[in-house]
Amino acid sequence: MQKDLINFWLYLYLGCIYFVPLVVIMHSKATDGRFLLRKMLFPLEYLIQLKLEQATNYSRSATRLGHIFIWFLSIFGLMIATLPLYIFNEPYENHTTMLMIIAYYLMLAPISFWFQPRADRGTKNR
């Protein structure tokens, strides 16, 4: 029973960081082709990207610094995922696959947005 509850927690956690943002993006009316592959692979980070661009007035360096800062916060996100395992004294080996998926997602998502195209690339006069 305990193992099933922790599995449910990990699936719920993965759903909140991946599937919920993916549904939000799919229901969005705005079309942005700059991050098409990254948008589908890392939807939460894409939503963070949009908010960072709005907050920093489309400054590439400030947005990149925001993603670097978020990378450090992702480590705490992994701690939140493993908290129930620690509380219930559940062996981590029983949930290695889900923990690795969550860890790789949380570590790769911010890095994938460090290098990005300009937000105003198509509208700029040359």
C-alpha positions as a Markdown table, in Angstrom:
| # | Residue | x | y | z |
|---|---|---|---|---|
| 1 | Met | 0.0 | 0.0 | 0.0 |
| 2 | Gln | 2.8 | 2.4 | 1.0 |
| 3 | Lys | 4.7 | 1.7 | -2.3 |
| 4 | Asp | 1.5 | 2.4 | -4.3 |
| 5 | Leu | 1.0 | 5.7 | -2.5 |
| 6 | Ile | 4.5 | 6.8 | -3.2 |
| 7 | Asn | 4.2 | 5.7 | -6.9 |
| 8 | Phe | 1.0 | 7.8 | -7.1 |
| 9 | Trp | 2.9 | 10.8 | -5.6 |
| 10 | Leu | 5.7 | 10.4 | -8.1 |
| 11 | Tyr | 3.3 | 10.1 | -11.1 |
| 12 | Leu | 1.3 | 13.1 | -9.8 |
| 13 | Tyr | 4.5 | 15.1 | -9.4 |
| 14 | Leu | 5.6 | 14.2 | -12.9 |
| 15 | Gly | 2.1 | 15.2 | -14.2 |
| 16 | Cys | 2.3 | 18.5 | -12.5 |
| 17 | Ile | 5.7 | 19.4 | -13.9 |
| 18 | Tyr | 5.1 | 18.0 | -17.4 |
| 19 | Phe | 1.5 | 17.2 | -18.4 |
| 20 | Val | -0.3 | 20.1 | -16.8 |
| 21 | Pro | 2.0 | 22.7 | -18.5 |
| 22 | Leu | 1.7 | 20.7 | -21.8 |
| 23 | Val | -2.1 | 21.0 | -21.6 |
| 24 | Val | -1.8 | 24.7 | -20.9 |
| 25 | Ile | 0.4 | 25.2 | -23.9 |
| 26 | Met | -1.9 | 23.2 | -26.2 |
| 27 | His | -4.9 | 25.3 | -25.2 |
| 28 | Ser | -3.0 | 28.5 | -25.7 |
| 29 | Lys | -4.0 | 30.7 | -28.6 |
| 30 | Ala | -0.5 | 32.2 | -29.1 |
| 31 | Thr | 1.7 | 30.5 | -31.7 |
| 32 | Asp | 5.4 | 30.7 | -31.2 |
| 33 | Gly | 7.7 | 28.6 | -33.5 |
| 34 | Arg | 10.9 | 29.6 | -31.8 |
| 35 | Phe | 11.0 | 26.8 | -29.3 |
| 36 | Leu | 8.9 | 24.1 | -31.0 |
| 37 | Leu | 10.8 | 21.0 | -30.0 |
| 38 | Arg | 11.8 | 22.4 | -26.6 |
| 39 | Lys | 8.2 | 23.5 | -26.0 |
| 40 | Met | 7.0 | 19.9 | -26.4 |
| 41 | Leu | 9.8 | 18.3 | -24.5 |
| 42 | Phe | 9.9 | 20.8 | -21.6 |
| 43 | Pro | 6.6 | 22.6 | -21.3 |
| 44 | Leu | 7.0 | 23.9 | -17.8 |
| 45 | Glu | 10.3 | 25.6 | -18.8 |
| 46 | Tyr | 8.7 | 27.1 | -21.9 |
| 47 | Leu | 6.0 | 28.7 | -19.7 |
| 48 | Ile | 8.8 | 30.0 | -17.4 |
| 49 | Gln | 10.6 | 31.3 | -20.6 |
| 50 | Leu | 7.5 | 33.3 | -21.6 |
| 51 | Lys | 7.1 | 34.8 | -18.1 |
| 52 | Leu | 10.8 | 35.6 | -17.9 |
| 53 | Glu | 10.7 | 37.4 | -21.3 |
| 54 | Gln | 7.7 | 39.4 | -20.2 |
| 55 | Ala | 9.3 | 40.3 | -16.8 |
| 56 | Thr | 12.7 | 41.3 | -18.3 |
| 57 | Asn | 11.3 | 43.1 | -21.3 |
| 58 | Tyr | 12.7 | 40.5 | -23.7 |
| 59 | Ser | 16.3 | 40.9 | -22.5 |
| 60 | Arg | 18.2 | 37.8 | -23.6 |
| 61 | Ser | 20.9 | 38.1 | -20.9 |
| 62 | Ala | 18.4 | 38.6 | -18.1 |
| 63 | Thr | 16.3 | 35.7 | -19.4 |
| 64 | Arg | 19.3 | 33.4 | -19.6 |
| 65 | Leu | 20.3 | 34.4 | -16.1 |
| 66 | Gly | 16.8 | 33.5 | -14.9 |
| 67 | His | 17.1 | 30.0 | -16.5 |
| 68 | Ile | 20.5 | 29.5 | -14.8 |
| 69 | Phe | 19.0 | 30.5 | -11.4 |
| 70 | Ile | 16.0 | 28.2 | -12.1 |
| 71 | Trp | 18.5 | 25.3 | -12.7 |
| 72 | Phe | 19.7 | 25.7 | -9.1 |
| 73 | Leu | 16.1 | 25.7 | -7.9 |
| 74 | Ser | 15.4 | 22.5 | -9.8 |
| 75 | Ile | 17.6 | 20.7 | -7.3 |
| 76 | Phe | 15.1 | 21.6 | -4.6 |
| 77 | Gly | 12.3 | 20.3 | -6.9 |
| 78 | Leu | 14.0 | 17.0 | -6.8 |
| 79 | Met | 14.1 | 17.1 | -3.1 |
| 80 | Ile | 10.4 | 17.7 | -3.0 |
| 81 | Ala | 9.9 | 14.6 | -5.2 |
| 82 | Thr | 11.9 | 12.5 | -2.8 |
| 83 | Leu | 10.4 | 13.9 | 0.4 |
| 84 | Pro | 7.7 | 11.2 | 0.8 |
| 85 | Leu | 10.3 | 8.5 | 0.3 |
| 86 | Tyr | 12.3 | 9.9 | 3.2 |
| 87 | Ile | 9.3 | 10.4 | 5.4 |
| 88 | Phe | 7.9 | 6.9 | 5.0 |
| 89 | Asn | 11.4 | 5.3 | 5.0 |
| 90 | Glu | 10.8 | 3.8 | 1.6 |
| 91 | Pro | 13.9 | 2.5 | -0.2 |
| 92 | Tyr | 14.8 | 4.7 | -3.2 |
| 93 | Glu | 15.7 | 1.5 | -5.2 |
| 94 | Asn | 12.0 | 0.7 | -5.5 |
| 95 | His | 11.4 | 3.9 | -7.4 |
| 96 | Thr | 14.6 | 4.4 | -9.4 |
| 97 | Thr | 13.0 | 4.8 | -12.8 |
| 98 | Met | 10.6 | 7.5 | -11.9 |
| 99 | Leu | 13.2 | 9.4 | -9.8 |
| 100 | Met | 15.6 | 9.3 | -12.7 |
| 101 | Ile | 13.0 | 10.6 | -15.2 |
| 102 | Ile | 12.2 | 13.4 | -12.8 |
| 103 | Ala | 15.8 | 14.2 | -12.1 |
| 104 | Tyr | 16.8 | 14.3 | -15.8 |
| 105 | Tyr | 13.8 | 16.4 | -16.6 |
| 106 | Leu | 14.5 | 18.9 | -13.8 |
| 107 | Met | 18.2 | 19.1 | -14.8 |
| 108 | Leu | 17.9 | 19.2 | -18.6 |
| 109 | Ala | 14.9 | 21.5 | -18.9 |
| 110 | Pro | 16.6 | 24.8 | -17.8 |
| 111 | Ile | 19.9 | 23.9 | -19.7 |
| 112 | Ser | 17.9 | 23.5 | -22.9 |
| 113 | Phe | 16.7 | 27.1 | -22.7 |
| 114 | Trp | 20.1 | 28.7 | -21.9 |
| 115 | Phe | 20.8 | 29.2 | -25.6 |
| 116 | Gln | 17.9 | 30.6 | -27.4 |
| 117 | Pro | 16.9 | 32.6 | -30.4 |
| 118 | Arg | 15.9 | 36.3 | -30.1 |
| 119 | Ala | 12.3 | 37.0 | -29.2 |
| 120 | Asp | 12.1 | 39.8 | -31.7 |
| 121 | Arg | 14.0 | 38.1 | -34.5 |
| 122 | Gly | 11.3 | 38.3 | -37.1 |
| 123 | Thr | 10.2 | 41.9 | -36.4 |
| 124 | Lys | 13.6 | 43.6 | -36.4 |
| 125 | Asn | 14.5 | 45.8 | -39.4 |
| 126 | Arg | 17.9 | 45.1 | -40.9 |
